C-alpha cells in the first residue's frame, strides 16, 4: 500500500474499455494519471524523509540512529529464517 504506482499499474490495462472510446486516448490519460500519482507519492516520501532527517539531526543520538537504520533494515529480513524454527 505504500507504493501506489505498483497498485495502479496492476489495474491499468483492465481499465481500458474499447466500447467507450479511443483506446490510445484512454491509455494516454491513464498513463498521465499514473505519472501524477508517482510524482505526488515520491515527492511526499522525499519531503517526509527530509523532514525526519532534519528532526533527527537535531537530536544527540539522531545521526547515529540514521546511520544504523539501513543496516537494521537489511539485517532484519536476513535473520528471520534463522528464527523460523524449521529444519
C-alpha positions as CSV (number, residue, x, y, z in Angstrom):
1,X,0.0,0.0,0.0
2,X,3.0,2.3,0.3
3,X,3.6,2.1,-3.4
4,X,0.5,3.4,-5.2
5,X,2.3,3.2,-8.6
6,X,2.5,-0.6,-8.4
7,X,-1.0,-0.8,-7.3
8,X,-2.2,1.4,-10.2
9,X,-0.2,-0.4,-12.8
10,X,-1.8,-3.7,-11.9
11,X,-5.2,-2.2,-12.6
12,X,-4.3,-0.1,-15.6
13,X,-4.8,-2.5,-18.6
14,X,-8.2,-3.7,-17.2
15,X,-9.5,-0.1,-17.0
16,X,-9.4,0.3,-20.8
17,X,-12.8,-0.2,-22.5
18,X,-12.8,-0.2,-26.3
19,X,-16.5,0.4,-26.4
20,X,-16.3,3.8,-24.6
21,X,-13.9,5.5,-27.0
22,X,-10.4,5.6,-28.4
23,X,-8.1,3.1,-26.6
24,X,-5.0,5.1,-27.2
25,X,-6.6,8.2,-25.6
26,X,-7.7,6.1,-22.6
27,X,-4.2,4.7,-22.2
28,X,-2.7,8.1,-22.5
29,X,-5.0,9.5,-19.8
30,X,-4.4,6.6,-17.5
31,X,-0.6,6.9,-18.1
32,X,-0.7,10.6,-17.2
33,X,-2.7,9.8,-14.1
34,X,0.0,7.2,-13.1
35,X,2.7,9.8,-13.7
36,X,0.9,12.3,-11.5
37,X,0.3,9.8,-8.7
38,X,4.0,8.8,-8.9
39,X,5.0,12.5,-8.7
40,X,2.9,13.2,-5.7
41,X,3.8,9.9,-4.0
42,X,7.6,10.3,-4.5
43,X,7.6,14.0,-3.6
44,X,5.6,13.2,-0.4
45,X,8.0,10.5,0.6
46,X,11.0,12.7,-0.2
47,X,9.6,15.6,1.9
48,X,8.8,13.3,4.8
49,X,12.3,11.8,4.7
50,X,14.0,15.2,4.6
51,X,11.9,16.4,7.5
52,X,12.6,13.3,9.5
53,X,16.3,13.7,8.8
54,X,16.4,17.3,9.9
55,X,14.4,16.5,13.0
56,X,16.7,13.6,13.9
57,X,19.9,15.5,13.1
58,X,19.0,18.0,15.9
59,X,18.9,15.2,18.5
60,X,22.0,14.0,20.3
61,X,21.6,10.4,19.1
62,X,19.7,11.3,15.9
63,X,22.6,10.9,13.4
64,X,23.7,7.6,14.9
65,X,20.1,6.3,14.5
66,X,20.1,7.4,10.9
67,X,23.4,5.7,10.3
68,X,22.3,2.4,11.8
69,X,18.8,2.2,10.3
70,X,19.8,0.9,6.9
71,X,21.8,-1.9,8.4
72,X,19.0,-3.0,10.6
73,X,16.5,-2.9,7.7
74,X,18.8,-5.2,5.7
75,X,19.8,-7.5,8.6
76,X,16.2,-8.0,9.9
77,X,14.8,-10.0,7.0
78,X,18.1,-11.8,6.6
79,X,18.0,-13.0,10.2
80,X,14.3,-14.1,10.1
81,X,14.9,-17.5,8.6
82,X,17.2,-18.4,11.4
83,X,14.4,-17.9,13.9
84,X,11.7,-19.6,11.9
85,X,12.1,-23.0,13.7
86,X,12.3,-25.0,10.5
87,X,15.0,-27.6,10.0
